[in-house]
Amino acid sequence: MDELTTTQAQEAQAENPNLVIFSKPYTFEGKTYTEVDLSAVGDMTAQDMVDAEKFLTRSGIISPIPEMTVEYICFIANRATGLPVEFFKCLHPKDAVKVKNKITSFFYGEG
């Protein structure tokens, strides 16, 4: 990012702390994204978490802490944004970790 873009990203995140700014533009199904808004995570219910656990089980993933798995996070991010699970699975690892950190921070009350 150039200096202007970095400043704009910082301002956008200050206005919306649930905004994840990608490290570089990301193209998915012909559309380019520079950010994703995870604000709707705050509107989710425990049923969404149950559904995410069922999704993991169907995927063959068993974890003692499911909310820490990338697959679970992709499902929750899908529910929060309406973007397909595959959108999140195809993110650059650096950006996937940003999404994961934002969601787990919400779950654990850290942000």
C-alpha positions as CSV (number, residue, x, y, z in Angstrom):
1,M,0.0,0.0,0.0
2,D,1.2,3.5,-0.7
3,E,1.1,6.2,2.0
4,L,-2.3,7.6,0.9
5,T,-3.9,4.2,0.9
6,T,-2.4,3.3,4.3
7,T,-3.8,6.5,5.7
8,Q,-7.2,5.9,4.2
9,A,-7.2,2.3,5.6
10,Q,-6.4,3.6,9.0
11,E,-9.2,6.1,8.9
12,A,-11.7,3.4,7.6
13,Q,-10.7,1.1,10.5
14,A,-11.1,3.9,13.0
15,E,-14.6,4.5,11.7
16,N,-15.4,0.8,11.7
17,P,-13.3,-1.4,13.9
18,N,-14.9,-4.5,12.4
19,L,-13.5,-3.7,9.0
20,V,-10.7,-6.0,7.9
21,I,-8.5,-4.3,5.3
22,F,-6.7,-6.8,3.0
23,S,-2.9,-6.5,2.6
24,K,-3.5,-6.3,-1.2
25,P,-6.5,-6.3,-3.5
26,Y,-8.2,-9.7,-3.7
27,T,-10.1,-10.9,-6.7
28,F,-12.8,-13.5,-6.2
29,E,-15.2,-14.6,-9.0
30,G,-14.3,-11.6,-11.1
31,K,-14.8,-8.9,-8.4
32,T,-11.9,-7.2,-6.6
33,Y,-12.1,-6.6,-2.8
34,T,-9.9,-4.5,-0.6
35,E,-11.7,-5.1,2.6
36,V,-14.5,-7.1,4.3
37,D,-16.9,-5.8,7.0
38,L,-17.4,-8.3,9.8
39,S,-19.8,-6.1,11.8
40,A,-22.6,-8.6,11.6
41,V,-20.7,-11.0,13.8
42,G,-22.2,-9.0,16.6
43,D,-25.7,-9.9,15.5
44,M,-25.1,-13.7,15.4
45,T,-26.5,-16.2,17.9
46,A,-25.3,-19.4,19.5
47,Q,-27.3,-21.2,16.8
48,D,-24.8,-19.9,14.2
49,M,-22.0,-21.4,16.3
50,V,-23.8,-24.7,16.5
51,D,-24.3,-24.6,12.7
52,A,-20.5,-23.9,12.3
53,E,-19.7,-26.9,14.5
54,K,-22.0,-29.1,12.4
55,F,-20.3,-27.8,9.3
56,L,-16.9,-28.8,10.8
57,T,-18.2,-32.3,11.6
58,R,-19.6,-32.8,8.1
59,S,-16.1,-31.6,6.8
60,G,-14.5,-34.3,8.9
61,I,-12.8,-31.9,11.2
62,I,-12.8,-32.6,14.9
63,S,-11.2,-30.0,17.2
64,P,-11.4,-29.5,21.0
65,I,-11.5,-25.7,20.3
66,P,-13.5,-25.4,17.1
67,E,-13.7,-21.6,17.1
68,M,-9.9,-21.6,16.6
69,T,-10.0,-23.5,13.3
70,V,-9.8,-21.7,10.0
71,E,-12.7,-23.8,8.7
72,Y,-14.9,-22.6,11.5
73,I,-13.9,-19.0,11.0
74,C,-14.6,-19.2,7.3
75,F,-18.1,-20.5,8.1
76,I,-18.7,-17.7,10.7
77,A,-17.4,-15.1,8.3
78,N,-19.7,-16.4,5.6
79,R,-22.7,-16.0,7.9
80,A,-21.6,-12.5,8.9
81,T,-21.0,-11.2,5.4
82,G,-23.0,-13.4,3.0
83,L,-19.9,-14.1,1.0
84,P,-19.3,-17.7,0.2
85,V,-17.1,-19.9,2.5
86,E,-14.8,-20.3,-0.5
87,F,-14.2,-16.5,-0.6
88,F,-12.5,-16.8,2.8
89,K,-10.8,-20.1,2.0
90,C,-9.1,-18.4,-1.0
91,L,-7.8,-15.4,0.9
92,H,-4.0,-14.8,1.2
93,P,-2.9,-16.4,4.5
94,K,-2.0,-13.0,6.0
95,D,-5.6,-11.7,5.3
96,A,-7.1,-15.0,6.5
97,V,-5.3,-14.5,9.8
98,K,-6.6,-11.0,10.0
99,V,-10.2,-12.3,9.6
100,K,-9.5,-15.1,12.1
101,N,-8.1,-12.7,14.7
102,K,-11.0,-10.3,14.3
103,I,-13.6,-13.0,14.8
104,T,-11.8,-14.8,17.7
105,S,-11.2,-11.4,19.4
106,F,-15.0,-10.8,19.2
107,F,-15.7,-14.3,20.7
108,Y,-13.3,-13.8,23.5
109,G,-14.3,-10.2,24.2
110,E,-10.9,-8.8,23.3
111,G,-12.1,-6.2,20.9
